[in-house]
Amino acid sequence: MKNRWVLITGASSGFGAATALAFARSGANVVLGARRLAKLESVAEQAREAGAASASTHVLDVSSSASVNEFLAWTQTLTPQIHVLVNNAGGALGLDPVATGKDEDWEMMMQTNVLGVLRVTRATLPLMVRFATGHIINIGSIAGRVAYEGGAAYCAAKAGELQITRALRLELSGTHVRVSTIDPGLAETEFSFVRFKGDEARAAKVYDGVTPLTAEDVAEAIHWVATRPPHVCVDEMILKCTDQAAIHKVNRKPKT
Ligand SMILES: NC(=O)c1ccc[n+]([C@@H]2O[C@H](COP(=O)([O-])OP(=O)(O)OC[C@H]3O[C@@H](n4cnc5c(N)ncnc54)[C@H](OP(=O)(O)O)[C@@H]3O)[C@@H](O)[C@H]2O)c1
């Protein structure tokens, strides 16, 4: 990845931040976007210390086309080419059944996980296609493959991400741009804290008695997928912790 340009959305925490550091360690230029600029700048500082060729930050809200277009205009002041795009920004809000679901939660999940991926991809494709190379790595979820109670909107959003990935791979056939999805299960990041709107105790309970994936586990998978030879495309990867045999089958150690 030496001197390659890697654009990562949602790089201010969790998988995105860990992915920035994984690519930094292999000498890439990392271009980082998210809404919280101070957090992004701290990730960029760590990326420079880890060996990034460069680390650049700019505020990005994937729920706004204007913000995405401005972000990509700024990106083009740094480089004409993006080698790897990691569409990672997203997450869940609430765990309400449909009967009591909230419009604002549903709308935000669709805006980030579905429309955000479409917007950022549309704006980045010109920086790949004309160079006849590139790799788009979308971050889905096992929630996009198996539904669970209280997850209707999030599962729908991640199922949407999976189908966007599949459609895009067909559309880009012959361009030499690869398209992959990496779909993790339980991973301990800010994900549950955000889902439960700052309720730390409820967020911690999600990981009670389990050894979940870490952000670094997922980042390592993203880096591995991106570093296969150009003729190899990892279409879809499901990554779960050993304690999670299936979405509802989680091995929790009893409290001692
Ligand atoms: N953790 C899990 O168990 C798990 C499992 C499967 C899939 N995922 C998916 O993995 C991805 C990363 O999640 P994570 O676990 O690393 O959670 P996280 O720690 O909460 O990170 C989410 C990132 O997305 C960014 N983000 C959210 N809304 C955004 C917006 N509108 N515009 C730009 N950036 C936005 C956040 O940054 P700002 O708040 O600074 O904008 C943050 O950097 C998400 O797509 C999530 O759905 C997570």
The ligand as an ORCA input file, in Angstrom:
! r2SCAN-3c Opt
* xyz 0 1
  N     -19.623     -2.671     15.834
  C     -20.385     -3.596     15.306
  O     -20.841     -4.525     16.015
  C     -20.680     -3.598     13.828
  C     -21.003     -4.810     13.221
  C     -21.279     -4.842     11.860
  C     -21.200     -3.678     11.124
  N     -20.896     -2.491     11.717
  C     -20.818     -1.309     10.840
  O     -19.475     -0.887     10.815
  C     -19.405      0.497     10.516
  C     -18.518      1.191     11.530
  O     -19.103      1.064     12.810
  P     -18.259      0.962     14.155
  O     -18.613     -0.314     14.808
  O     -16.832      1.280     13.921
  O     -19.010      2.113     15.017
  P     -18.518      3.530     15.543
  O     -17.343      3.374     16.439
  O     -19.749      4.168     16.101
  O     -18.067      4.296     14.219
  C     -18.986      4.813     13.300
  C     -18.269      5.850     12.444
  O     -19.193      6.334     11.458
  C     -19.149      7.755     11.478
  N     -20.415      8.312     11.044
  C     -21.656      8.060     11.518
  N     -22.558      8.808     10.874
  C     -21.863      9.548      9.951
  C     -22.239     10.517      8.997
  N     -23.510     10.904      8.836
  N     -21.274     11.059      8.213
  C     -19.981     10.696      8.372
  N     -19.561      9.790      9.271
  C     -20.512      9.233     10.056
  C     -18.811      8.123     12.911
  O     -18.156      9.399     12.943
  P     -18.781     10.789     13.404
  O     -19.760     10.487     14.505
  O     -17.580     11.561     13.852
  O     -19.411     11.351     12.182
  C     -17.792      7.042     13.257
  O     -16.516      7.411     12.815
  C     -20.847      0.982     10.483
  O     -21.281      1.033      9.137
  C     -21.606     -0.088     11.256
  O     -22.957     -0.155     10.865
  C     -20.605     -2.431     13.053
*
